[in-house]
Amino acid sequence: MEGKSMENGKMQKMMKVKGALTLLLLIDFLVVFVSGVVLLMYQRGSAQMANMMMWNKMHTISGILMGVLVLIHFVLNYRIFACELRALFGGKCNMKEIFKG
């Protein structure tokens, strides 16, 4: 019984990590999206160069951060991704395989 409790605790901790990572990805996506829209609008009108450089830097840094977060997200969720790919290409997806330790 104690082993089951430790396993549930480990799963809860991993769910918190994955939840935090997903939230960070959402926030970073919003920064990349908004800064991309602002940069697109700056191209159409005249803007102060300092302002455009700030938005460009924010867009670049948040884009790189998003790439890193996506890689971490992929590593943490590789089992479910492999299962989804098998299902996509006609294979079988074993749910027990996804949730094992």
N, C-alpha and C positions, 0 to 999 in steps of 0.2 A: 504494500500500500504506500509506503514511504517513497518508493521509486516512482510511482505514478504521480505523486505530489511534486516531486522534483522535476519530472518531465513537464507537468503543467506549468510550473513556475518558469521553466526555461522557455516554453512556448509563449507565455505571457510577456516575458522580457523581449523576445524576438519580435512579437507583435508591436510592442512599444517602439522598438528601434525602427521597424518598417513603417509604422505610422508617422514617426518623426521625420523619417526620410521622405516619405510621400508629401508631407506638409511642406518641407523645405523645397522640394521639387515644384510644388504648386506656387509658392511664393516666388521662387526664382523664375519660373515660367512667366509670371505676371510682370516681373521686372524686365525680362527680355522682350516680351510683347509690347509693353508700354514704351520702352526706350526705342524699339524698332519703329513703332508708329511715329514717335516724336522725330526720329531721324529722317523718316520718309517725308514728313511734313516740312522739316527744315530744308530738304532738298528743293522743295517747291517755292519757297519764299526766301527772303533775305533774313539772316539770323546773325546774331553776334557769334563770332568765331569761338570765343571761350565757352559759350553755352553749348555749342555744337560739339566741341571737343569733350566737354564733361559728359554729355549724353552718349557720345561714341565710346568713351572709356567705360562708363557704367554698362553699356550694352555688351562690350567685349568681355569684361570681367565676369558679368553674370552669365554670359554664354559659355565661357570656359567652366565656371562653377557648375552649370547645368550638366555639361558633359561628364564631369567627375561624379556628380550625384547620380546620373543615369547609369554609369558604370557600376557604382556601388549597389544601386537598386537591382541591376541585372545579376550581379554576383549573389546577392541575398535571395533572389527569386529564380535562380537558374532551374530548379526542379520543376516549378510550375510552367516556366517558359518551354522547357523540353517537352513536357506533357502536352502543352498547347500545340506545339509544332507537330507532335505525333498525331494528335487529333485532327489537325488541319490537313495533314497529308494521308489521312485514312487509317492511321494506326489507333491503338487503344491507349487511353489515358487511365492509369491506375492511381486513384486518389490516395491510397495508402502510401504509395511511393513518394508523393509530394510532402506528406506530413510526418514522415519518419524522421527521427533524430538527426 
